Each structure stands twice: as C-alpha cells, then as structure tokens.
C-alpha cells in the first residue's frame, strides 16, 4: 500500500508519530479522493460478515458426535459455557450475534472520540486485529468446545473490532466529500450490508472443504476467515488518507446557508453534541427505524413460510402433508428471501444515502417513516390475500430503508453538528443500534410465541406485530419532525475549534496542504483499488440473485 499516490515520504519532514499516526496520513498532491471509498469498503465488507454468521449456527450444534441426548436435554446456559460432552443449541450460539452487536455500540461509544485524534489508519488497523483476531480466538474456542471462549473471541473482541471498523471511515469520508456526504457514507456502509453476500458463501465453502476429513469444519473456517479479514482490513486501513483542514473539491463552492437551514457551517464538540435534544431525537429516529427493520430481518424466513406455507411450492390451498419436494421448494423460497434481504439491505444504503444529497436528510427519513408505515400495514393484507410476490417486494422495500437509515444518519449528524467530530458523535449514536438489536427481535419473537400459545393460526401470528412496528415508525416520524438546527450557544468557538484541531496533529503532518492536496489522477491505482472490492461484491451479488431466483 506504500505505493498509493499521495502517500507521504516517511523521512521527508518532521512527523514522528509512527506509521499508524494520523499526521502521517494527510494526503499529498498526487492523491485522488476516490481512493478512500474502496479503503472503507475493504473494512466494511469484512465486518459485514456479522449478518452472515447464521451459517455457523447449525454446524455449531453438531460438534459433539457422541453426545448423550438424555444427559444434555436440560443443560442450562451456564453449564453450556464449559461443557465438552454436550452439543450447544441454536439459541445458545445465537447469543454470539447479540454480543458483538452490543459490543459494536459500546466500543463505538467509548472510543469514538479517541478515533478522531488517532486517525482512520490506526483505528482501522486495530479494528482488523480485533475482528480477525476475535474470529481466530472463536475458532480456537470451537475446537476446544468452550462456548465461553467463542463468546469472548467472536462476541467481545470481535464486537470491539466491529465498532471501531464501522465508524473508522465515517469522519474521513465526509471530509473528503463535502459535496456528496450521503454518497460517500453510502459507499462505505453499503459494504456492511453486503458483507454477508461475500462472507457467507466463503464460510459455507470453507466448512465443506475442512469437513471433508470429518467434523463440521467450523473451527478451521473461523480461523481461516479471521486471518483473511486481518489482511484485507489492514490493507484498507493503510489505504486511508485524510483531507487537510479546509480542503474542498476543485471548482466546488458550498451553497449559501439559508436561515433555519438544517446544515450548519459550524462545529459542535462531542461533549456538548450528545447532550442536545437534536442528538437524542436522531437517536430515537435511528432506534425506531432499526427496531422495525431488524425485527423483520430476524424472522423473515420463518415468517414467509408461516404466512404462505404450501403456496410457496405452487399449491393453491393449504395442505396438511407436504411431499419432500414441496418442503424443499418452500425452504428454497425462504432462502431466496434471505438472499434478497442481503441485496436490498446493501444497495438500499447507497441508493437512499445518495438520494439524501438531493432531497435532504430530514426528508429522506420522512420518506422512510411514511412509506414504512404504509408497507408494514400492507404486509398482513398481502398475507390474507395469498400474494407472496407483493409480500416479498414489501419486505425488500423495508430492508432497503433499514439499510438506508444506517447510511444516511452520518450525513444527518454532519449537517447538524458539523464535520469536526462527526465520527465520535456517530459512535455515540450507534448505541441506538445496540438497543434496537435487542428490542426488535425480542418483540417479534415474543408476540409470535404468545399468539401461537393463544391458538392463533400460524399464518396470522405476525399481524399484530407488524401493526406494532407501524406504530413505532409513527413515533419515529414525530421524532424526525421535532429535529431543529442546533443553537449557536453549543457550537465551538474559534479557540475551541483550533484546540481540537491541534489534538489531531495536523500542523506536524507530512502530506499536502488544503490548496494542493488530492489533485492527482484516478489512474491504474484507482482501477485496481475499486476492482479489489468491486469484483468480490459483484460475485456476492450474483450468488444472492441466484438464491433469490427460487422465489420466482
């Protein structure tokens, strides 16, 4: 990566903070800003495997070949953490996902401010070590059949890597693309939504390969993917360059800010930003949008099968006994929906974030909530009418807005609070994701079970939940309505801003200055960088579409 145009000559001037230091990543004149999105994508496509972790659940429940069913039937959770004689259950291993999503929000909250001063290279490299190293440690835990070690590796350490990796590119991209904030963050965060499209097929293929000599191949797969992710994420981290203070694209002039505009030219410090009403209203906007979307993600496959049953196999009426071929067709259709979810979750991030550059962040969220309320209320109707095609289309729209909410919110924060500390502010806001990751699945699973216990037919058990989700979106609509520009009293004074910038060591940087930085050509390096992330993404896209074909 040292040959990237615009890379600084380590011995040329006074930067002495080490190769990972922020001041050593300031862009020089030959750098091109379009090299930053592929660096961000390299990190997000790796940590985005979080959405594909379900491919490990069933194999992880079959690791002990000679387990005694009678002895293991009532094995408690604490005993499961250390047992070597009983298999784990799907709910027990599923807590790994909940753990690293919780740690994502916690670590982003804790280290967001540090990241602004440390810079994207150091943060991205540490994220690589944590996420990849966590998978390796989790693989060791699987090989020893110690669930606590899997939690510690994949869940806790991997979750820290998730949090740092997720927020690492945000502030950098927004400062490189002041003219296209939504597009820039959409590119990076699209990678998180698409990571499972690449990672899940790789994991399945590796498990098949490693299990050829016996066993499930889970441990070796986790360790191999951990090493792979360290390499790819580290390459992305070393590809980052930061824009000098005051840099702007050649020929671009910021629009004049109108009175009561939602876009500020000032900056708010993290310590004040998270105490403002605007921060908590946007927190509520993200929390409610994610709660509704993640509830559907968590139950999409069983929901499709419960609501439509034999109709997915071409039957016109419900049948008590299905043939093996019909059951396989139903399962294939459900798998196709999962593929479409990954696709729309990913592409929706780029589409909606880019659209927000045209219509504004607040209007984009208005669209999410109004359209979402309509679609959620229509889902039960599609089920009652037996229209699986419209049901699937509606789910895809929901998932595009779920992903779009993640991609649009960093630009929303930059509009409200300025760009100086947007990465740290975004890190605090991601606690909304952690909370929603618990609340959404719990709501839909508990109401489904309560409905089943009350004797409600399987095809009707989701109606009440979907109406509740529509109600939550209405509350989100109100939160978005109440977001106003921040008061002048909370913005940083020139002296406070100068002090904050001094903590980023830009004065001792060895790259270019605002007038001359990043005026280089895209060139061969740009083509290779985009191909390195684009080709795997397109392969994952093809696989997702192939799975989705079973629906049609």
DRENSE-130557 format. One record per residue (C-alpha): residue in one letter; z, y, x. Coordinates in Angstrom, 2 decimals. Layout:
# residues N
A Z Y X $
...
***
This chain:
# residues 552
X 0.00 0.00 0.00 $
X 0.34 2.30 3.03 $
X -3.39 3.00 2.93 $
X -3.32 4.62 -0.51 $
X -5.00 8.04 -0.31 $
X -2.42 10.80 -0.15 $
X 0.23 8.60 1.46 $
X 2.34 10.63 3.83 $
X 2.38 10.09 7.57 $
X 5.91 8.96 8.29 $
X 6.12 10.61 11.66 $
X 4.40 13.88 10.85 $
X 7.27 16.05 9.65 $
X 10.93 16.05 9.08 $
X 11.58 13.58 6.25 $
X 14.24 11.15 7.48 $
X 15.47 9.51 4.29 $
X 13.79 6.18 4.92 $
X 10.65 4.65 3.49 $
X 12.12 4.47 -0.04 $
X 13.35 8.07 -0.12 $
X 12.00 10.39 -2.79 $
X 10.94 13.10 -0.33 $
X 8.65 10.63 1.41 $
X 6.64 10.02 -1.78 $
X 5.46 13.56 -2.51 $
X 1.68 13.41 -2.95 $
X -0.68 14.77 -0.36 $
X -4.06 16.44 -0.95 $
X -6.11 13.20 -0.92 $
X -4.09 11.50 -3.66 $
X -5.50 11.13 -7.19 $
X -3.11 11.22 -10.14 $
X -4.94 8.34 -11.85 $
X -3.44 6.01 -9.25 $
X 0.01 6.48 -10.81 $
X -0.60 4.70 -14.18 $
X -1.60 1.37 -12.54 $
X 1.53 1.52 -10.38 $
X 3.56 2.00 -13.56 $
X 1.66 -0.80 -15.31 $
X 2.37 -3.18 -12.43 $
X 6.08 -2.77 -13.12 $
X 5.93 -2.78 -16.92 $
X 3.62 -5.78 -17.18 $
X 6.21 -7.75 -15.21 $
X 9.35 -6.73 -17.07 $
X 7.42 -7.03 -20.36 $
X 7.77 -10.81 -19.97 $
X 11.04 -10.19 -21.82 $
X 9.07 -10.51 -25.07 $
X 7.65 -13.85 -23.95 $
X 10.91 -15.54 -23.00 $
X 10.87 -17.62 -26.17 $
X 8.51 -20.06 -24.40 $
X 11.53 -21.25 -22.43 $
X 13.89 -21.87 -25.36 $
X 12.78 -25.34 -26.48 $
X 12.26 -26.75 -22.95 $
X 15.73 -25.47 -22.02 $
X 17.25 -27.55 -24.82 $
X 15.82 -30.79 -23.37 $
X 17.05 -30.68 -19.79 $
X 19.64 -33.47 -20.01 $
X 17.71 -36.67 -20.67 $
X 20.68 -38.94 -21.40 $
X 22.89 -36.60 -23.42 $
X 25.20 -38.32 -25.91 $
X 24.45 -36.80 -29.37 $
X 27.82 -37.85 -30.77 $
X 29.74 -36.12 -27.98 $
X 27.56 -33.00 -27.92 $
X 27.21 -32.28 -31.66 $
X 30.15 -29.89 -31.95 $
X 30.03 -28.44 -28.45 $
X 31.38 -24.90 -28.54 $
X 29.82 -21.90 -26.82 $
X 32.41 -21.68 -24.04 $
X 32.05 -25.37 -23.26 $
X 28.25 -24.98 -23.26 $
X 28.51 -22.45 -20.42 $
X 29.56 -25.11 -17.91 $
X 28.53 -28.48 -19.36 $
X 26.24 -30.70 -17.31 $
X 26.19 -33.62 -19.76 $
X 25.09 -31.93 -22.99 $
X 21.92 -30.06 -23.83 $
X 22.06 -26.41 -24.82 $
X 21.00 -25.29 -28.30 $
X 18.34 -22.72 -29.11 $
X 20.92 -20.14 -30.35 $
X 22.88 -20.57 -27.11 $
X 19.89 -19.88 -24.86 $
X 18.54 -17.19 -27.18 $
X 21.54 -15.05 -26.23 $
X 19.80 -14.55 -22.87 $
X 17.28 -12.27 -24.59 $
X 20.04 -10.31 -26.31 $
X 21.86 -9.97 -22.98 $
X 19.02 -8.48 -20.99 $
X 18.02 -6.13 -23.81 $
X 21.64 -4.92 -23.98 $
X 21.73 -4.54 -20.19 $
X 18.43 -2.66 -20.32 $
X 20.03 0.10 -22.37 $
X 23.29 0.07 -20.42 $
X 21.65 0.25 -16.99 $
X 19.21 2.96 -18.11 $
X 22.19 4.93 -19.43 $
X 24.20 4.55 -16.22 $
X 21.51 5.06 -13.58 $
X 19.05 7.38 -15.30 $
X 20.49 10.46 -13.58 $
X 20.52 8.72 -10.21 $
X 16.86 7.78 -10.66 $
X 15.81 11.43 -10.96 $
X 17.23 12.09 -7.49 $
X 16.33 8.74 -5.88 $
X 12.70 8.81 -6.99 $
X 10.42 6.16 -8.50 $
X 9.76 4.19 -5.30 $
X 13.40 3.36 -4.61 $
X 14.20 2.75 -8.28 $
X 11.10 0.60 -8.77 $
X 11.84 -1.48 -5.68 $
X 15.43 -2.11 -6.75 $
X 14.14 -2.99 -10.24 $
X 11.83 -5.55 -8.62 $
X 14.70 -7.14 -6.71 $
X 16.91 -7.25 -9.81 $
X 14.33 -8.58 -12.31 $
X 12.64 -11.02 -9.94 $
X 15.90 -11.97 -8.25 $
X 17.53 -12.44 -11.63 $
X 14.85 -14.93 -12.63 $
X 15.31 -16.83 -9.36 $
X 19.08 -16.94 -9.90 $
X 18.49 -18.03 -13.51 $
X 16.22 -20.80 -12.24 $
X 18.97 -21.99 -9.94 $
X 21.32 -21.97 -12.93 $
X 18.88 -24.11 -14.91 $
X 18.53 -26.56 -12.01 $
X 22.34 -26.90 -11.88 $
X 22.56 -26.86 -15.69 $
X 25.06 -23.98 -15.61 $
X 24.39 -21.69 -18.55 $
X 26.77 -19.02 -17.29 $
X 24.64 -18.67 -14.16 $
X 21.48 -18.35 -16.28 $
X 23.18 -15.55 -18.24 $
X 24.26 -13.87 -15.01 $
X 20.80 -14.14 -13.43 $
X 18.26 -13.65 -16.21 $
X 20.58 -11.75 -18.55 $
X 22.77 -9.42 -16.49 $
X 20.94 -8.97 -13.18 $
X 17.54 -9.27 -14.85 $
X 18.66 -6.79 -17.52 $
X 19.51 -4.22 -14.85 $
X 16.00 -4.70 -13.47 $
X 14.65 -4.25 -16.98 $
X 16.45 -0.94 -17.46 $
X 15.55 0.53 -14.07 $
X 11.98 -0.72 -14.27 $
X 11.48 0.61 -17.78 $
X 12.49 4.21 -17.05 $
X 11.20 4.41 -13.45 $
X 7.66 5.66 -14.27 $
X 8.50 7.96 -17.19 $
X 9.50 11.19 -15.47 $
X 6.84 10.74 -12.77 $
X 4.01 10.21 -15.25 $
X 4.99 13.14 -17.46 $
X 4.96 15.48 -14.47 $
X 1.55 14.19 -13.34 $
X 0.05 14.56 -16.83 $
X 1.42 17.78 -18.36 $
X -1.85 17.99 -20.29 $
X -1.60 14.42 -21.69 $
X 2.05 13.45 -21.83 $
X 1.61 10.92 -24.61 $
X -1.39 9.24 -23.00 $
X 0.41 8.92 -19.67 $
X 3.57 7.33 -21.00 $
X 1.48 5.26 -23.41 $
X -0.35 3.65 -20.49 $
X 2.86 2.56 -18.80 $
X 4.82 1.49 -21.83 $
X 1.77 -0.35 -23.14 $
X 2.40 -2.66 -20.22 $
X 5.83 -3.59 -21.52 $
X 4.35 -4.58 -24.86 $
X 1.57 -6.56 -23.17 $
X 3.67 -8.26 -20.50 $
X 4.23 -11.31 -22.67 $
X 0.48 -11.75 -23.21 $
X 0.16 -12.37 -19.47 $
X 3.55 -13.85 -18.61 $
X 3.91 -16.37 -21.43 $
X 0.65 -18.27 -20.65 $
X 1.57 -18.25 -16.95 $
X 5.00 -19.67 -17.78 $
X 3.54 -22.39 -20.01 $
X 1.01 -23.38 -17.34 $
X 3.66 -23.47 -14.62 $
X 6.03 -25.57 -16.72 $
X 3.21 -28.01 -17.37 $
X 2.46 -28.17 -13.65 $
X 6.06 -28.57 -12.49 $
X 6.91 -31.09 -15.22 $
X 4.13 -33.44 -14.14 $
X 6.56 -35.25 -11.86 $
X 9.29 -35.37 -14.53 $
X 11.63 -32.94 -16.27 $
X 10.76 -29.77 -18.11 $
X 9.75 -27.59 -15.15 $
X 11.82 -24.64 -16.34 $
X 13.84 -24.07 -13.16 $
X 10.85 -24.08 -10.82 $
X 8.87 -21.88 -13.21 $
X 11.62 -19.25 -13.39 $
X 11.94 -19.18 -9.61 $
X 8.19 -19.02 -9.03 $
X 7.75 -16.21 -11.56 $
X 10.70 -14.37 -10.05 $
X 9.07 -14.36 -6.63 $
X 5.72 -13.33 -8.14 $
X 7.33 -10.45 -10.05 $
X 9.16 -9.17 -6.96 $
X 5.83 -8.94 -5.11 $
X 3.88 -7.28 -7.93 $
X 6.64 -4.83 -8.88 $
X 7.26 -3.88 -5.25 $
X 3.55 -3.16 -4.85 $
X 3.75 -0.92 -7.90 $
X 6.84 0.84 -6.57 $
X 5.18 1.61 -3.22 $
X 2.12 2.88 -5.08 $
X 4.08 5.73 -6.69 $
X 3.65 9.32 -5.58 $
X 5.41 12.26 -7.18 $
X 3.91 15.63 -8.06 $
X 5.25 18.65 -6.16 $
X 7.16 21.13 -8.29 $
X 4.73 23.36 -10.17 $
X 1.73 21.06 -9.79 $
X -0.87 21.15 -12.57 $
X -4.36 19.67 -13.02 $
X -7.18 21.79 -11.67 $
X -8.60 24.06 -14.36 $
X -5.80 23.36 -16.85 $
X -3.76 26.20 -18.32 $
X -0.73 25.48 -20.53 $
X -1.09 26.66 -24.10 $
X 0.87 29.72 -25.12 $
X 4.14 28.66 -26.71 $
X 4.48 29.92 -30.26 $
X 7.73 30.92 -31.89 $
X 9.72 27.89 -33.11 $
X 7.40 25.58 -31.19 $
X 8.70 22.07 -30.56 $
X 7.51 22.29 -26.94 $
X 9.74 24.18 -24.51 $
X 8.84 25.66 -21.13 $
X 12.48 25.43 -20.05 $
X 14.62 22.51 -18.90 $
X 17.90 21.11 -20.18 $
X 20.31 19.26 -17.90 $
X 21.21 15.68 -18.77 $
X 24.88 16.61 -19.12 $
X 24.01 19.04 -21.91 $
X 20.98 17.34 -23.43 $
X 22.81 14.25 -24.66 $
X 25.42 16.42 -26.40 $
X 22.87 18.32 -28.51 $
X 22.08 17.50 -32.17 $
X 18.43 17.04 -31.17 $
X 19.27 14.17 -28.83 $
X 21.23 12.28 -31.48 $
X 18.63 12.91 -34.16 $
X 15.90 11.49 -31.90 $
X 18.31 8.64 -31.05 $
X 18.51 7.93 -34.77 $
X 14.71 8.18 -35.12 $
X 14.18 5.58 -32.38 $
X 17.03 3.34 -33.54 $
X 15.79 3.15 -37.13 $
X 12.13 2.67 -36.19 $
X 13.05 -0.11 -33.74 $
X 15.56 -1.76 -36.09 $
X 12.90 -2.19 -38.76 $
X 10.24 -3.37 -36.32 $
X 12.36 -5.75 -34.28 $
X 13.66 -7.39 -37.47 $
X 10.08 -8.35 -38.30 $
X 9.35 -9.48 -34.73 $
X 12.39 -11.75 -34.69 $
X 11.39 -13.57 -37.89 $
X 7.61 -13.08 -38.13 $
X 6.64 -16.71 -37.57 $
X 9.15 -18.33 -39.97 $
X 8.57 -15.51 -42.49 $
X 4.83 -16.23 -42.65 $
X 5.49 -19.95 -43.06 $
X 8.24 -19.48 -45.67 $
X 6.27 -16.99 -47.77 $
X 2.88 -18.73 -47.80 $
X 3.57 -22.33 -46.79 $
X 0.64 -24.62 -47.60 $
X -1.68 -21.68 -48.33 $
X -1.94 -21.22 -44.57 $
X -3.50 -24.70 -44.44 $
X -6.07 -23.87 -47.10 $
X -4.15 -25.21 -50.11 $
X -4.36 -23.18 -53.29 $
X -0.96 -24.28 -54.57 $
X 2.36 -25.23 -53.01 $
X 2.63 -28.89 -52.08 $
X 5.81 -30.84 -51.56 $
X 4.33 -33.21 -48.99 $
X 2.00 -31.90 -46.32 $
X -0.07 -34.06 -44.03 $
X 0.35 -33.84 -40.26 $
X -2.93 -31.93 -40.02 $
X -1.81 -29.42 -42.66 $
X 1.53 -28.90 -40.91 $
X -0.33 -28.36 -37.63 $
X -2.57 -25.76 -39.31 $
X 0.48 -23.89 -40.59 $
X 2.11 -23.89 -37.15 $
X -1.17 -22.73 -35.56 $
X -1.43 -19.87 -38.07 $
X 2.14 -18.80 -37.29 $
X 1.37 -18.94 -33.56 $
X -1.69 -16.80 -34.24 $
X 0.52 -14.18 -35.85 $
X 2.73 -14.16 -32.76 $
X -0.38 -13.53 -30.66 $
X -1.41 -10.64 -32.89 $
X 2.10 -9.20 -32.71 $
X 1.87 -9.06 -28.91 $
X -1.57 -7.46 -29.14 $
X -0.69 -4.74 -31.65 $
X 2.72 -4.11 -30.07 $
X 0.90 -3.38 -26.81 $
X -2.20 -1.49 -27.96 $
X -0.22 0.48 -30.54 $
X 1.75 2.04 -27.71 $
X -1.35 3.55 -26.15 $
X -3.01 4.49 -29.47 $
X -0.07 6.26 -31.09 $
X 1.15 7.95 -27.91 $
X -2.35 9.28 -27.24 $
X -2.65 10.47 -30.84 $
X 0.64 12.33 -30.46 $
X -1.04 14.56 -27.87 $
X -3.35 15.73 -30.68 $
X -1.06 15.93 -33.72 $
X 2.34 16.42 -32.07 $
X 5.29 14.08 -31.58 $
X 7.13 15.06 -34.75 $
X 4.05 14.50 -36.92 $
X 3.49 11.13 -35.24 $
X 6.97 10.00 -36.25 $
X 6.42 11.35 -39.76 $
X 3.40 9.04 -39.87 $
X 5.47 6.08 -38.65 $
X 8.08 6.54 -41.33 $
X 5.89 7.40 -44.32 $
X 3.30 4.71 -43.57 $
X 6.06 2.28 -42.65 $
X 7.87 2.76 -45.97 $
X 4.66 2.06 -47.87 $
X 3.78 -1.02 -45.82 $
X 7.29 -2.54 -45.95 $
X 7.35 -2.13 -49.72 $
X 3.92 -3.76 -50.00 $
X 4.82 -6.87 -47.98 $
X 6.71 -8.59 -50.83 $
X 3.79 -7.80 -53.15 $
X 1.31 -9.48 -50.80 $
X 3.59 -12.50 -50.76 $
X 3.87 -12.67 -54.56 $
X 0.10 -12.37 -54.93 $
X -0.54 -15.01 -52.28 $
X -2.55 -12.75 -49.98 $
X -1.76 -13.83 -46.41 $
X -4.59 -11.74 -44.95 $
X -3.14 -8.46 -46.21 $
X 0.34 -9.66 -45.24 $
X -0.79 -10.22 -41.63 $
X -2.63 -6.88 -41.49 $
X 0.52 -5.13 -42.71 $
X 2.63 -6.86 -40.06 $
X 0.16 -5.73 -37.41 $
X 0.37 -2.11 -38.60 $
X 4.16 -2.30 -38.47 $
X 4.13 -3.69 -34.94 $
X 1.68 -1.05 -33.73 $
X 4.11 1.63 -34.94 $
X 7.06 -0.24 -33.43 $
X 5.38 -0.11 -30.03 $
X 4.10 3.40 -30.66 $
X 7.64 4.61 -31.23 $
X 8.65 3.50 -27.74 $
X 5.63 5.10 -26.10 $
X 5.86 8.41 -27.95 $
X 9.57 9.09 -27.51 $
X 9.48 10.04 -23.78 $
X 6.93 12.77 -24.53 $
X 9.05 13.86 -27.53 $
X 12.03 14.26 -25.20 $
X 9.94 16.16 -22.64 $
X 8.78 18.54 -25.39 $
X 12.37 19.18 -26.48 $
X 14.28 19.17 -23.19 $
X 11.66 19.90 -20.51 $
X 10.42 17.61 -17.77 $
X 13.01 18.12 -15.03 $
X 15.43 15.39 -16.19 $
X 13.40 13.63 -18.87 $
X 13.74 10.25 -17.14 $
X 17.52 10.44 -17.21 $
X 17.57 11.67 -20.81 $
X 15.21 8.86 -21.79 $
X 17.58 6.41 -20.10 $
X 20.45 7.59 -22.29 $
X 18.28 7.35 -25.39 $
X 17.40 3.71 -24.73 $
X 20.87 2.71 -25.90 $
X 19.25 3.05 -29.33 $
X 17.03 0.10 -28.39 $
X 20.01 -1.98 -27.30 $
X 21.77 -1.28 -30.58 $
X 18.65 -1.96 -32.66 $
X 18.03 -5.19 -30.75 $
X 21.29 -6.50 -32.17 $
X 21.30 -4.91 -35.63 $
X 17.70 -5.69 -36.71 $
X 17.68 -9.46 -36.11 $
X 21.22 -9.84 -37.49 $
X 20.29 -8.05 -40.73 $
X 17.19 -10.09 -41.46 $
X 18.71 -13.43 -40.39 $
X 21.97 -12.97 -42.30 $
X 20.31 -11.76 -45.51 $
X 17.80 -14.63 -45.31 $
X 20.60 -17.16 -44.98 $
X 22.62 -15.55 -47.78 $
X 19.57 -15.69 -50.05 $
X 18.97 -19.36 -49.22 $
X 22.64 -20.17 -49.86 $
X 22.32 -18.45 -53.24 $
X 19.42 -20.73 -54.15 $
X 16.63 -18.17 -53.81 $
X 13.23 -19.76 -53.21 $
X 12.02 -19.68 -49.61 $
X 9.00 -17.55 -50.42 $
X 11.27 -14.84 -51.92 $
X 14.15 -14.70 -49.42 $
X 12.68 -11.78 -47.44 $
X 12.03 -9.39 -50.33 $
X 15.42 -7.74 -50.30 $
X 15.43 -7.42 -46.50 $
X 12.03 -5.72 -46.46 $
X 13.14 -3.19 -49.06 $
X 16.26 -2.51 -46.97 $
X 14.03 -1.88 -43.95 $
X 12.02 0.62 -46.01 $
X 15.27 2.39 -46.88 $
X 16.21 2.57 -43.20 $
X 12.84 4.15 -42.45 $
X 13.55 6.78 -45.10 $
X 16.75 7.69 -43.25 $
X 14.68 7.90 -40.07 $
X 12.28 10.26 -41.86 $
X 15.22 12.56 -42.65 $
X 16.42 12.45 -39.03 $
X 12.96 13.44 -37.81 $
X 12.78 16.24 -40.37 $
X 16.01 17.73 -39.00 $
X 14.83 17.88 -35.37 $
X 14.51 21.52 -34.32 $
X 13.85 23.22 -30.96 $
X 16.91 23.35 -28.67 $
X 18.90 26.55 -28.42 $
X 18.40 28.87 -25.48 $
X 22.10 28.55 -24.68 $
X 21.71 24.95 -23.41 $
X 18.74 25.44 -21.08 $
X 19.29 25.55 -17.32 $
X 19.48 28.94 -15.66 $
X 17.13 29.58 -12.73 $
X 20.05 28.96 -10.37 $
X 20.96 25.64 -12.06 $
X 17.33 24.55 -12.01 $
X 17.00 25.41 -8.31 $
X 20.14 23.42 -7.51 $
X 18.87 20.40 -9.47 $
X 15.56 20.52 -7.65 $
X 17.33 20.76 -4.30 $
X 19.03 17.44 -5.09 $
X 15.55 15.88 -5.20 $
X 14.97 16.93 -1.55 $
X 11.51 18.30 -2.23 $
X 11.96 21.02 0.38 $
X 12.08 18.35 3.11 $
X 9.14 16.40 1.68 $
X 6.24 15.47 3.91 $
X 3.45 15.44 1.32 $
X 1.34 18.23 -0.10 $
X 2.34 21.34 -2.00 $
X 1.62 22.25 -5.62 $
X -1.61 24.09 -4.82 $
X -3.28 21.39 -2.74 $
X -1.72 18.07 -3.84 $
X -3.66 15.35 -5.63 $
X -7.15 16.78 -5.35 $
X -8.61 13.55 -3.96 $
X -11.36 11.40 -5.41 $
X -10.68 8.32 -7.56 $
X -12.75 6.16 -5.21 $
X -12.60 2.48 -4.32 $
X -8.80 2.53 -4.19 $
X -8.65 3.65 -7.80 $
X -11.07 0.94 -8.91 $
X -9.08 -1.76 -7.09 $
X -5.74 -0.48 -8.42 $
X -6.92 -0.47 -12.02 $
X -8.63 -3.86 -11.61 $
X -5.40 -5.35 -10.26 $
X -3.59 -4.58 -13.52 $
X -6.57 -4.50 -15.88 $
X -8.00 -7.95 -15.22 $
X -4.72 -9.82 -15.93 $
X -4.21 -7.67 -19.02 $
X -7.69 -8.50 -20.33 $
X -7.12 -12.20 -19.70 $
X -3.86 -11.99 -21.67 $
X -5.71 -10.10 -24.38 $
X -8.31 -12.86 -24.62 $
X -5.60 -15.53 -24.91 $
X -3.83 -13.55 -27.66 $
X -7.08 -13.16 -29.59 $
X -7.85 -16.87 -29.20 $
X -4.47 -17.72 -30.72 $
X -4.99 -15.19 -33.49 $
X -8.28 -16.86 -34.42 $
X -6.26 -19.64 -36.09 $
X -5.36 -17.14 -38.81 $
X -8.95 -16.63 -39.89 $
***
